[in-house]
């Protein structure tokens, strides 16, 4: 499929406009990183406590923040998780608030205490069912024995109530309920829950207006190790690509491709800083995906340049690169356009869990495609023109070993 028939856009003639645009974006991002928002790190990298909470109704975020400040947890984060109608939020305390590993567990307990005060206070002597463990529920069922299993032996009764409690908690924590039961009669859908069991639970427990359905605790050493490993993985990937392109093409092709990829990563991180979005492990995974995608798009252009150098040795190199980009333009629009539509759908409809991942890819597909002809190609042209001015050999079309294979194949055909 061709969107353009023999296009003749002068990409190299407008290279300074592209370079100026890239410098503007990169400088804006670096200024934001250095002086404005910094590079916000997720809990995996900075260390701390994160609690995922589902509320029965829209919570008062201001009241939660005020209670956290009153408890000494200044700088805590409270942000919505998933769609608004689900009333799910993330509450995070970083290591500035929880300054030691032992304080991380205390931070989680403090969040639970604050939420209980605001949304979970119940009658004296009763426990919060929505935040009770299966073991706690089993102990209370065993004590009240609503199924009359005491006559069958303590072991049988304990095993039965443990299995029933696990089934109840599994039902409560199912995606449809997200850890929150609003009425005890909802439990009738659980096999084994009789009216007597329902009554026993209602006697010992109450239903709060929130549920902590997940929590993460990351110590300072783990966060530091993850930051270092993320950096090493990214640099190792770029280094391996440089070596491969050097081996397969020429050194200048590899250098240009790596510089263009650095350009993509810097601009993407700058946009994250400008938008004050956190860098998490999923964002790092997306950045590595972006590195591969951008490199692949650049290699497609470079491969066509190499083919054209082999076929047309006397053409001006800048014109040859223009022609190569134009020849791959339809392919670029088709593949990048479809990829962009897919990742944009993930960004708009995928939910908060993959929001950061999808944002990297939305930005990366645009910037990675752009850098192939606006950054990588001008670098190769600059290097070629510099070689020509000094009277040295031009960029080779192909490696000598590839030419030898072609000569052998031509001889076989004759």
C-alpha positions in Angstrom: 0.0 0.0 0.0 1.3 3.5 -1.0 0.0 6.7 0.5 2.3 8.7 -1.7 3.4 8.1 -5.3 7.0 9.0 -5.7 7.1 11.8 -3.1 9.8 14.4 -3.3 9.9 16.1 0.1 13.2 17.8 0.9 13.8 16.4 4.3 17.5 17.3 4.5 16.8 20.9 3.3 14.6 21.4 6.4 17.0 19.6 8.8 17.7 22.8 10.8 14.0 23.3 11.5 13.8 19.8 12.8 17.0 20.2 14.9 15.6 23.5 16.3 12.4 21.8 17.3 14.2 18.9 18.9 16.5 21.2 20.8 13.5 23.2 22.1 11.7 20.1 23.3 14.9 18.7 24.9 15.8 21.9 26.6 12.3 22.4 28.0 12.3 18.9 29.4 15.8 19.2 30.9 14.9 22.5 32.5 11.8 20.9 34.0 13.9 18.0 35.2 16.6 20.2 36.7 14.6 23.1 38.2 10.8 22.5 38.2 9.4 19.0 38.8 12.6 16.9 38.7 12.1 13.4 37.5 9.3 12.0 39.6 10.0 8.5 40.7 7.5 5.8 41.5 7.5 3.9 44.8 9.7 1.2 43.3 12.6 3.6 42.9 12.3 6.0 45.8 11.1 3.5 48.4 8.2 3.9 50.7 4.7 2.6 51.3 1.8 2.5 48.8 -1.7 1.4 49.7 -4.5 0.8 47.2 -7.9 1.6 48.5 -11.4 1.2 47.3 -14.1 3.4 48.8 -17.9 2.8 48.8 -18.4 6.4 47.6 -16.3 9.3 46.5 -13.9 10.2 49.3 -12.9 13.6 50.6 -9.3 13.8 49.3 -8.7 17.0 51.2 -9.7 15.4 54.5 -7.4 12.4 53.9 -4.4 14.7 53.1 -5.2 16.8 56.2 -5.2 13.7 58.4 -1.9 12.5 56.9 -0.3 15.9 57.5 -1.6 15.8 61.1 0.1 12.4 61.6 3.4 13.8 60.3 3.3 12.3 56.8 3.9 15.5 54.8 4.4 15.2 51.1 2.2 12.1 50.8 0.4 11.4 47.6 -3.3 10.6 47.1 -4.3 10.0 43.5 -7.1 8.3 41.7 -6.6 4.8 40.4 -8.7 3.5 37.5 -12.0 5.2 36.5 -13.8 7.7 38.7 -16.9 5.5 39.2 -14.9 2.8 40.9 -13.7 5.1 43.7 -10.2 3.5 43.8 -7.3 5.5 45.0 -3.5 5.2 45.7 -2.1 6.6 48.9 1.7 6.8 49.0 4.2 7.6 51.7 7.8 8.0 50.5 11.0 7.5 52.5 11.0 11.1 53.6 8.0 10.2 55.8 9.0 6.6 56.5 12.7 7.1 57.2 13.5 3.5 58.1 12.5 0.0 57.0 10.6 -0.6 60.2 8.7 2.6 59.7 7.3 1.4 56.3 5.0 -1.1 58.1 4.1 1.6 60.6 3.2 3.9 57.6 0.8 1.3 56.2 -0.8 0.9 59.7 -1.1 4.7 60.0 -2.9 4.9 56.6 -5.3 2.2 57.8 -5.9 4.1 61.1 -6.7 7.3 59.3 -9.1 5.6 56.9 -10.8 3.8 59.7 -11.3 7.2 61.5 -12.7 8.8 58.4 -14.6 6.0 56.7 -14.5 2.9 58.8 -15.6 3.6 62.4 -18.1 1.0 63.7 -19.8 -0.2 66.8 -17.6 -1.0 69.8 -16.5 -4.6 70.0 -17.0 -5.4 66.3 -14.3 -5.8 63.6 -14.2 -4.3 60.2 -15.3 -7.1 57.8 -14.0 -5.4 54.6 -10.5 -5.3 56.0 -10.5 -8.6 57.9 -8.3 -11.5 56.9 -9.5 -15.0 56.1 -7.9 -16.2 59.4 -9.7 -13.6 61.5 -13.1 -14.5 59.9 -12.4 -18.3 60.3 -11.6 -17.8 64.0 -14.9 -15.9 64.7 -16.9 -18.5 62.7 -15.2 -21.3 64.7 -16.1 -19.5 68.0 -19.7 -18.9 67.1 -20.1 -22.2 65.2 -23.2 -21.2 63.2 -23.1 -24.6 61.3 -23.1 -26.7 64.5 -19.9 -28.5 63.7 -18.5 -28.8 67.2 -20.0 -32.3 67.6 -17.9 -33.5 64.6 -14.6 -32.7 66.2 -12.5 -29.6 66.5 -10.3 -30.4 63.5 -13.2 -30.9 61.2 -14.9 -27.7 62.3 -11.6 -25.7 62.0 -11.0 -27.0 58.5 -14.6 -26.3 57.4 -14.6 -22.8 58.7 -11.1 -22.0 57.2 -12.3 -23.1 53.8 -15.5 -21.2 54.1 -13.6 -18.0 55.2 -11.2 -18.3 52.2 -14.2 -18.6 49.9 -15.8 -15.5 51.5 -12.6 -13.4 51.2 -12.1 -14.6 47.6 -15.7 -13.5 46.8 -15.2 -10.1 48.6 -11.9 -9.5 46.8 -13.2 -10.5 43.4 -12.8 -7.8 40.6 -16.6 -7.2 40.7 -16.4 -6.0 44.3 -12.8 -4.9 44.7 -12.6 -5.9 48.4 -15.8 -4.1 49.4 -19.0 -5.6 50.7 -21.9 -3.2 51.3 -24.4 -5.6 52.8 -24.0 -9.0 54.4 -26.7 -10.5 52.3 -24.3 -10.3 49.3 -22.5 -13.2 50.8 -25.4 -15.6 50.1 -23.8 -16.0 46.6 -20.9 -17.9 48.3 -21.5 -21.6 48.5 -21.7 -22.7 52.2 -23.0 -19.3 53.5 -26.3 -20.0 55.3 -28.5 -17.6 57.0 -26.9 -18.7 60.3 -23.4 -17.9 58.9 -24.7 -14.5 57.7 -26.1 -13.7 61.1 -22.9 -14.8 62.9 -20.8 -12.5 60.7 -23.2 -9.6 61.2 -23.0 -10.1 65.0 -19.2 -10.0 65.0 -18.3 -7.6 62.2 -19.4 -4.3 60.7 -19.0 -3.0 57.1 -16.8 0.0 56.7 -16.8 2.4 53.8 -13.4 1.5 52.5 -11.2 -1.5 51.7 -7.4 -1.8 51.4 -7.2 -4.3 48.6 -3.4 -4.2 48.0 -0.3 -2.6 49.5 3.4 -2.4 48.5 6.3 -1.7 50.8 9.7 -1.0 49.2 12.8 -0.4 51.3 15.5 2.1 50.5 18.1 -0.4 49.4 15.6 -2.1 47.0 14.6 1.2 45.5 18.3 2.2 45.0 19.1 -1.2 43.4 16.1 -0.9 41.0 17.2 2.6 39.9 20.7 1.4 39.2 19.5 -1.8 37.3 17.1 0.3 35.2 19.9 2.6 34.1 22.3 -0.4 33.4 19.6 -2.2 31.3 18.9 0.9 29.2 22.6 1.6 28.6 23.4 -2.0 27.9 20.6 -2.1 25.3 21.9 1.0 23.5 25.4 -0.4 23.6 24.4 -3.7 22.1 22.5 -2.0 19.3 25.5 0.2 18.6 27.8 -2.8 18.2 25.3 -4.6 16.0 24.8 -1.7 13.7 28.5 -1.1 13.5 29.0 -4.7 12.6 26.1 -4.8 10.1 26.5 -1.3 8.5 29.1 1.3 9.4 30.1 2.9 12.7 28.5 6.2 11.7 25.2 4.5 11.2 25.4 3.0 14.7 26.4 6.3 16.3 23.6 8.2 14.5 21.0 5.6 15.5 22.1 5.7 19.1 22.1 9.5 19.2 18.6 9.5 17.8 17.4 7.0 20.4 19.0 9.1 23.2 17.1 12.0 21.7 13.8 10.0 21.9 14.4 8.9 25.5 15.4 12.4 26.7 12.4 14.1 25.1 10.1 11.4 26.5 11.5 11.8 30.0 11.2 15.6 29.6 7.6 15.3 28.8 7.0 13.1 31.9 8.7 15.8 34.0 6.7 18.6 32.4 3.5 16.6 33.1 4.8 15.6 36.6 4.2 11.9 35.8 6.0 9.3 37.9 8.6 7.0 36.5 7.7 3.4 37.5 8.9 0.0 36.5 6.2 -0.2 33.8 7.5 3.1 32.4 11.0 1.7 32.2 9.7 -1.3 30.3 7.9 1.1 27.9 11.2 3.1 27.5 13.0 -0.1 26.5 10.2 -0.9 24.1 10.6 2.7 22.7 14.3 2.1 22.3 13.7 -1.0 20.2 10.9 0.6 18.1 12.8 3.8 17.4 15.9 1.8 16.4 13.9 -0.5 14.1 12.4 2.5 12.3 15.8 4.1 11.9 17.4 0.9 10.6 14.6 0.7 7.9 15.7 4.1 6.6 19.4 3.3 6.8 19.0 0.0 5.0 17.3 1.8 2.1 20.2 4.4 2.1 22.7 1.6 1.9 20.9 -0.1 -1.0 20.7 3.2 -2.9 24.4 4.0 -2.3 25.2 0.6 -3.9 22.8 1.3 -6.9 23.6 5.0 -7.5 27.2 5.8 -6.6 27.4 9.3 -8.2 24.3 10.8 -6.8 24.7 13.6 -4.2 24.5 11.9 -0.8 22.0 14.4 0.6 19.7 13.9 -2.3 20.1 10.1 -2.0 19.1 10.2 1.7 16.1 12.3 0.8 15.1 9.8 -1.8 15.6 6.9 0.6 13.3 8.5 3.2 10.7 9.2 0.6 10.8 5.6 -0.6 10.1 4.3 2.9 7.5 7.0 3.7 4.4 5.0 3.0 5.7 2.1 5.0 6.5 4.4 7.9 3.1 6.0 7.9 1.4 2.7 7.7 3.3 0.9 10.5 3.7 3.9 12.8 0.2 5.1 12.2 -1.4 1.8 13.2 0.9 1.4 16.2 0.0 4.9 17.3 -3.7 4.2 17.1 -3.2 1.0 19.2 -1.2 2.7 22.0 -3.5 5.8 21.9 -6.4 3.4 22.6 -4.4 1.9 25.5 -3.8 5.4 26.9 -7.4 6.5 26.6 -9.2 3.3 27.7 -6.6 1.1 29.3 -7.0 2.4 32.8 -4.6 3.9 35.4 -2.6 0.7 35.7 -1.0 1.0 32.3 -1.4 4.8 31.9 2.3 5.6 32.2 3.3 2.7 30.0 0.8 3.8 27.3 1.9 7.5 27.6 5.5 6.5 26.9 4.5 4.7 23.8 2.2 7.4 22.5 5.0 10.0 22.8 7.6 7.4 21.7 5.9 6.4 18.5 5.7 10.0 17.3 9.2 11.0 18.5 10.8 7.7 17.4 9.4 8.0 13.9 10.3 11.7 13.7 13.9 11.1 14.8 14.6 8.6 12.1 14.6 11.2 9.4 15.0 14.4 11.4 18.0 13.4 13.7 19.6 10.1 12.6 19.7 10.8 8.8 21.1 14.4 9.1 23.9 13.0 11.3 24.9 10.5 8.6 24.7 13.2 5.9 26.9 15.5 8.0 29.5 12.8 8.4 29.4 11.9 4.7 29.8 15.6 3.7 32.7 16.0 6.2 34.5 13.0 4.7 34.0 14.3 1.2 35.5 17.7 2.2 38.6 16.0 3.6 38.9 13.8 0.6 38.4 10.6 2.5 36.3 7.6 1.4 32.6 7.9 1.5 30.1 5.9 3.5 30.3 2.4 2.2 27.3 0.8 0.6 27.9 -2.6 2.2 30.5 -4.5 4.1 33.1 -6.2 1.9 31.9 -9.7 3.0 28.4 -8.9 1.6 29.8 -7.8 -1.7 31.8 -11.1 -1.9 28.6 -13.1 -1.4 26.9 -11.0 -4.2 29.8 -11.7 -6.6 29.6 -15.4 -5.8 25.9 -15.4 -6.4 26.3 -13.6 -9.7 28.9 -16.1 -10.8 26.6 -19.0 -10.0 23.8 -17.4 -12.0 26.1 -17.0 -15.1 
